[in-house]
Structures are given as C-alpha cells and as structure tokens.
Amino acid sequence: MSREAFEEAVADGLDLIPEELARHISNVVVLVEDEPPPEAEDVDLLGLYEGTPLTERGEWWAAGSLPDRITIFRNPTLRFCEHIDQVAEEVAVTVVHEIAHHFGIDDERLHQLGWG
C-alpha cells in the first residue's frame, strides 16, 4: 500500500470519530511515520499517543503547550495485516485507540471495550 493510500486510510479512520467527540479533541496533530522510533519498546507498535490527556490537563497546561501527537506507523501495520483489505480496518481501530488515550482512557479499559 502506498504512503498516500495509507494516509487516506488514517483520514478515513479520523472521520469515524463521532462529531460529538471530535469537537472535544483539543490541540492534537495526527502523523504517519513508516516505523516506530528506535527507542520504542515494541518494533511492531501500530500507533502512539504522546501528550497530556484531557483528563489530566489543568490550568497550567494551556500556557504554550505543544500539540499532543498521535502517530500511526505504516510498516508495522502493513506487516500485521494479512491482506490489504484489513489495513483500513486496522488503521481505524488504531486511530480510535490513540484518540481514546487523548480522552484519558487507558489500555486496560480499551481492551475491555474491544479496542485493544
């Protein structure tokens, strides 16, 4: 899958976020990278949220804070999926998973909800 097609799949995943939730997403950038950073514990990491969840932001947060980052990793996703048809579905799950972290939902709860 080309990078352009993968980026479109990420955009489609973002479009799945219900409007009532999407309007509460604050100061977040979504990026696509080919591979996780070298210091990542998991070379098969599909996505990564870096930032301060909405549930942890206090008055201190707004003063000059950089945007939170959600990164979706292309190559691990392509390696994980057996068929190209699975990529869009897996990207959507990964996008929802990382957006949930922005809302303060941890991995344990995401697994309970079926988004792990």
N, C-alpha and C positions, 0 to 999 in steps of 0.2 A: 504494500500500500504506500502510495506516495505521501510525502510530508503534507502536501496540500490537502489530500483526501483525509488524512488523519486529523489535521486541524479543523476541517469541516465537521468531522465526527465529534470533536470536542465542542465545537459551537452548537451542534445539534444536542449534545448532552446538556449544555447550559440552557438550551431552550426548553428542556424538560422540567426545569425548576419552576414550580407553580409561581405565578405572579405575586401572590400574597407573601411568599417567602423571598422571592427575588428582590422585591423592593426594600427588604431589610439587609441585604448584603451590602456591606459598607467597606469602602477602601480596600478592594481586593483586585489583584491582577491575576489572570489565568494565562499560563505559559505552556508551551510544548517544548520539551527537550528530548533529544534522542536517547540519552542514558541518564540514570541517576548519578549524583555526584560521587566521586571516588570514595568519599568518607561515609557514604551510606552503608548501613549495616546489611542491607538486602539488595543485592545486584538485580533482583527481579522485581523491585519496587515499581508499582504501576503509577502511583501518584503520591504527592507530598504536599501537605499544608504547612506553611511556615508563617507564623504571625501570632496575634493575640485574639483569641476567640471573643466574640461579642459578649459572652457571659463574664469575661474577666476584664473588660475594659472599664476603667474608672475615669475620673475627671482628668487625670494625668495623661491619659492616652492620646487625646486629640492634638496636643501641642507638638506639631512637627513630626508625627508618626509616619513612617513609610508605609506604603500599602502592604497588606498581607499578600503572600504569594501562594498560589496553587499551581503546582507543576504536574503535568501529565507526561509520563515517559513513554515515548513511542516504541522504541525497540523492545523493552520488556513486555509491553502489551502485545506486540506482534508475535513475540516468542510464546507468550502464554496462550494465545488463541490458536486453535487447530485449523480454523477456516477463516477466510477474510470476512465472511458474514457475521462472525462472532465479534469482530473488532468493534463495531458500532455499539453493540450491547455492552461489552466490557468497558468501553470508554465512558458510556453513560453511567454505569454503576460506579466507576472510579470518580467521575466528576461529582456525582451526588454524595459519595463518601467524603470527599475532600471538602465540599461545601458544608456538609454536616459538621465537620471539625470547626469550621468558621463559626457555626452556631453553638459550639461548645459540647457537641456530642462526641463521646469517646469511642474508641474501637470496640470495647466490650459491648456497649449499647448498640452500636451499629451491627455487630454480629447478631445480637438478639433480634434486631429488626430485619435481618436478612440482607443487609447492605455491607457485609464484611468482606 
